[in-house]
Amino acid sequence: MPNLLPIETQFVNGFTYEGGSLQQLHTLQDAEGNLKKKQFEKSLAQAPQVRAALIHFTSKDGQRQLAESGLSWNKSEFVEKALRFSDRSQANLLVRIADRNDAHPELITKYKREQTRLATAGQKAPRSVQHFDKWSRALLDQATETGETIEDVVEGAEVEATAEPTNSTNMAQFRFKHPIHGNVVVNIDEHGAVTTTNSDEAISESLAAFMQMLSTPMEVAA
């Protein structure tokens, strides 16, 4: 907790924004939560509060409140002294998380389910806002590259996650979005073992549709 001057403390204690106050945010930060799962939930709860506080601070009302307090903090000072983060990157991370959760709430649900699955299987389960930021960004990038909806990308990730884990190297993967069966994923390891959660019917019909697409004459770029 930073050491504040009396006028700084007065400003922080009286700073409110849409949906909360700095005192409420500090209560969240001070709550016990040393376990990885609890710390993750604490960070998720702080995310919308941090975003709202930053939005208000940079608004005309926030700047007026700052001036009336006799202070001239910039954004970095506000982040350090009022939000209690050592640098702006930590606050920016939580703002990204808040924005992403608003736009795609299904991502956090899938992430929590995947981390629980890994932990139950005795595997490494990072479960942190830093890891969620990278993990969800990768899915969003995949949706952009493939033209799939984020719902389909998440569903495809769910199918892959439920496949039985092996110690073998995955050598090939067949992925196809069937109009009836949805996302079909088949993995083949170095020993020729096939793993999938899809039915034989879904796989055969997807392969047939895929081969039909390949038989269509394709234009070759010059």
Secondary structure, 3 states (H helix, E strand, C coil): CCCCCHHHHHHHHHCEECCEEHHHHHHHHHCCCCCHHHHHHHHHHHHHHHHHHHHHHHCHHHHHHHHHCCCCCCHHHHHHHHCCCCCHHHHHHHHHHHHHHHHCHHHHHHHHHHHHHHHHCCCCCCCCHHHHHHHHHHHHHHHHHHCCCHHHHHHHHHHHHCCCCCCCCEEEEEEEEECCCEEEEEEEECCCCEEECCCHHHHHHHHHHHHHHHHCCCCCCC
